[in-house]
Amino acid sequence: MSREQLVGMTRSLVAHGEADTMELADEVVRVPASSYTDESLFEREKRNIFRRLPLMVAPSCELPEPGDYKAMDICGVPLLLSRQKDGEIAAFLNMCTHRGNPLASGTGNASRFTCGYHGWTFRQDGDLLGVASPQDFGKVDKAAHCLKRFPVLERAGLIWVTLDPNSKLAIEDYLCGYDALLEAFGFSGWTLFAKRTLAGPNWKTAYDGYLDFYHLPVLHKDTFGADFFNRANYFAWGPHQRLASPSKFAQRTGSDEQIDLTQMSDEEIPQDALVQGVWTIFPHISIASFYGGGQRGAMISQLFPGETVGESWTTQYYVMENRPETEEQVKSAHEQFDFLEVVVRDEDYATGKRQHEALQSGLMDHVLFGRNERGGQVFHQWAEKLVNASDEELLDIFAREQRQAAE
């Protein structure tokens, strides 16, 4: 079914490419400039979006082996991911149930976690294993002091967590069937080549860029964008989006050759042509395919709000179909990843920071999203809807979206 859907989208892109058209939104949309600068709204976004909705916290290949763990902080919530003995992923509040000290930092491999403050020890599955000096401490019900668990789902080679242990929103419902399409990348069998974290502007300012092909031949004219279309058609699964250029051509993997998709049957279309474009997972993920190190790769950009309204942090994961083996392949992969850092850091995010500083003057009432910027329009509509929705409304929204996706 997923390939059938991908082929249908590709045929739509080809038809628009042949006709030299694109799908346009109904009208130009105004978004209040305060949407980017209002500090009280920013705090509500962190609380009602990032601490309430499922987030893609890691590619599966970042924790490939039993015992692998990853600790991270998201909007003030300390999270601990741990690959269990049976291969399943568990997600815990990274706080010792004695005094709340974080149990782990960074990444590694461990069969148990010992608090560095008083020595309480927890099993890999979150159960409290031992209390230091139990004869002195007093009676403790170990079963009542296990690590707090978060809802977690691993699907399509990606890991989602909801940072609300009491959430009633099923992660499957939230994905609206999008995970079935993401399976087409094949990330479950890929490897993590490298990662890094970049400082960025306001999180919505940064995310706008991932949903915008309009700027490619202008902002990126000196790096890669001069040869790119500035048009993008839009596909959606709830708040999650794919943007791809309307064209009858696709680039053959590993070369500059353009293949004419109109001359291919549905069965002949290569898989990488079916997943071209930018895939976004609301509210903070962008996935784009690249070729480096002699093979297919992708950059997964993971965006989180910073401490203040004008700050964000993006972790870039460069994942590859196979681990590069030769010195030449490793060098080529590093060159590709380093190039992407320059593009995002020095062009996209540098521009976003200047834009945010200007908007903070308060002298601009609104910004515009044109009919050709439908992805940005929809993103801001969803952000506004979800930040203002009650918990019950949230369940209704995604139950409805899930029903529609199943039809």
Salt bridges, closest charged atoms under 4 A:
ASP20 OD1 - ARG231 NH1 3.08
GLU23 OE2 - HIS16 NE2 3.88
GLU23 OE1 - ARG374 NH1 3.83
GLU43 OE2 - LYS46 NZ 3.42
GLU45 OE2 - LYS204 NZ 2.46
GLU62 OE1 - LYS70 NZ 2.93
GLU62 OE2 - LYS195 NZ 2.42
GLU154 OE1 - ARG83 NH1 2.75
GLU172 OE2 - ARG155 NH2 3.78
ASP179 OD2 - ARG155 NH1 2.80
ASP208 OD1 - HIS380 NE2 2.84
ASP212 OD2 - HIS215 ND1 3.33
GLU257 OE1 - ARG252 NE 3.09
ASP266 OD1 - ARG11 NE 2.94
GLU321 OE2 - ARG296 NH1 3.58
GLU335 OE2 - LYS331 NZ 2.47
ASP338 OD1 - ARG196 NH1 3.79
GLU341 OE1 - ARG196 NH1 3.56
GLU341 OE2 - ARG345 NH1 3.21
ASP346 OD1 - ARG345 NE 2.66
GLU347 OE1 - HIS220 ND1 2.42
ASP348 OD1 - HIS215 NE2 3.28
ASP348 OD1 - HIS220 NE2 3.10
ASP365 OD2 - HIS366 ND1 3.31
ASP391 OD1 - ARG52 NH1 2.86
